[in-house]
Amino acid sequence: MDITLRLAQSPEADELLGRSPLAALVGMLLDQQVPMEWAFSGPYTIAQRLGRDDLDAHEIAAHDPEDFAALLSAKPAVHRYPGSMAKRVQQLCQYLVEHYDGDAEAIWRDAATGKELLRRLNELPGFGKQKAQIFLALLGKQLKVAPEGWREAAGPYGEQGCYRSVADITGPDSLDKVRATKQAAKQAAKQAAAAKKA
């Protein structure tokens, strides 16, 4: 895996995401309740604070939990909720060590179908259906991981030419389009809720 991603909107952080399957997974895990760029810069910040140029699932899984939480909490914090996200990152790495010998890419390397890959992603700690589908779409659209039926398995996020999620972001313009789509969806949901009350 050595592809240029533009999710953190920072050259160093994006470079890490493009060459490290674990960094991409951790970025996706962190992508909740904070701006996307903040979430996807997280893996680079964690690697820097560990004194490495990459993330290692074995090292993170075995790290002292309090120390790891402190590492993510140091200013600037890696996430709005650094303590709980430190726990989730460690749980993800522990799962990878237990099920994939710490090799994040093994999740998708031999997945025969999109359905199977979605199931594997869904089993990851911290990955619900939506997060799993978005990451599957990111794999298919930008990382050239395209098992049979991946678009269908990714649901609406797999559609071509849409701007729904991080899977569709390739630079500042597409980032603006994804933000506009999300705003429109929020607005529509508010209006629907207001109509129900009326």
N, C-alpha and C positions, 0 to 999 in steps of 0.2 A: 504494500500500500504506500504509494508515494504520489499523492495528488494534491494540488493546491486547493484548499478550501478557503472560504471568505466569511466564516461565521463569527470569529472574534473581532474581525475588522482591525486586526493588529498582525503585522507580518510574522513576528516570532511565534505568537500563539497559534496562528493559522497554519504555519509550517509544521508545527508539532501535531496538530489535528490531522493534517494530511498524510503524515508518515506513521502515526501511532494509532493503531486500532483501539488501544485502551484509552488513550486521550480522547478520542472521538466519543467513545461510550461514556466516559466520565463527564464530558461536556454535556452530552444529552441528559445524563442523570441530573446534573446541576441546573438544567434549563427549566426552572419553575420558580415563579414568584420573584424573578429578577429579570432585567433586560437580557436578551439573548447574548449580546456581546460580552456581558459580565460573566454569564454562565460558561461560555465557550473559551473565555480567557483563563478560567479556573484551572484546567489541567496544566497549562504552562506555569502558572503561579505555584501550583503544588510541586511540580518538578523542580522549579528554581529553589523553592524552600527546602526541598530534600537534597539539594546540591547535585541534581542530575539533569541530563538533557532529554530524558524520557521518563515515562512512568513504568513502574514494575509492580505487577499485581502481587507477587510473592512478598515484596518489601512492604507494600501498603497493608496487605492482609495481616502481616505479623507485627506491624507497628504498634507501639503502646497507644491505646485508644485516647487517653488524656493528652498525651503529647501530640497525637495527630490532630485532635480537636483544637489544641492551642496553635498548631501550625496553620490551620485554616482560619482561625479567629484573628491572627495577627493582622494589624492594619497595613494595607487595606484588606479587609476580610474577603475571602474567596466567595462568600455567599451572604445573603441577608440573614440566613440561619446557619452559621458556620458549624455550630456544635452538632446539630441534627444531620447536616449534610456530611460532616466528617464520618459520622456513624454509617450513613448510607453508602458512602464511597468505600469504606472498609468492608461493609457487608457484600457489596458488589465484587470487590477483589477477592474476598474469601470464597465466594461462590465460584468465581472463575478458577481459582486455585483448585478447589474441590472437584469441579466438573470438567474443566478444560485445561488443567495443568498450568493455569495462569496465562494461557494464550487467548487473548480476546478474539483474534481473527478466526480461531477455530470455531467460533459460533456460526460463522457464515461460510467458511472455506469449503465445506463439503455438503452444505444444505442443498438437497436435490430440488426442492420446490419452495416457492414463496410462502406457502402455507406452513411448511416445516420450519422455515427461518423465522416466521412470525411467532410460532409456538416457542422456539428457543429464546427469542428476545423477550417474549411475555413472561418467561420463567425467571428472568433476571430480577434480583431484588431492586425495588424502586421503579420498575418498568411496568406500567399498566398498559392496557390495550392501545390507547392513543399514542403514548410515548413510543411503544414498540412499532406501531404503524408508521409514525413519523421517521423513526430511525431506519426502518426498512426502506422507506421512500428515499431517504438520504443515501443509503447504500446503493440503491438502484440507479438513482438519477445522477449522483456525483462520484461514487466510488467504484462504478462499473461492476457491482455485485448484482447480477441479474438472473437468479434462478427462475425457472419456469413459473409463471403465474405471480411474479412478485408485485406487479401493479395492482392486480385484483386483491392480493393479500394486504397491501398497504392502504386499501380503501380509497377514500377521496384524496389522500395525500399522494397517491401514486399517479393520479391523473397528469397527463402531459399538458404543459402550457398553463398550469395553474400557479397561483402564488399564495399558498395556504400556510406554509411552515418553513422551518429551517432547511428542509430538503430542497426548497426552491430558491435559496439565497446564494447568489454567485457574485454579489458585489453591492455597492450602495443603492443602485437603482432598484434591483429586485428586493432588497431589504425594505425600501420604501413601499413597494407594491404589496409585500406580505403584511407590513404594518397597516396599510390602508384596508386590506381584506379583513384583517382581524378587527379593526375598528368598526367596519361595516357590519360584521357579524355580531359584535357586542351591541351595536345600536339596534339591530333587528331584534335581538333577544330582549332588549329593554322594552322596545315597542310592543312586542308580543306579550310580555309580562304585564305591561300597563293595560293592554287591550283585554286581557283576561280579568283584571281587577274591575274594569269599567262595567 
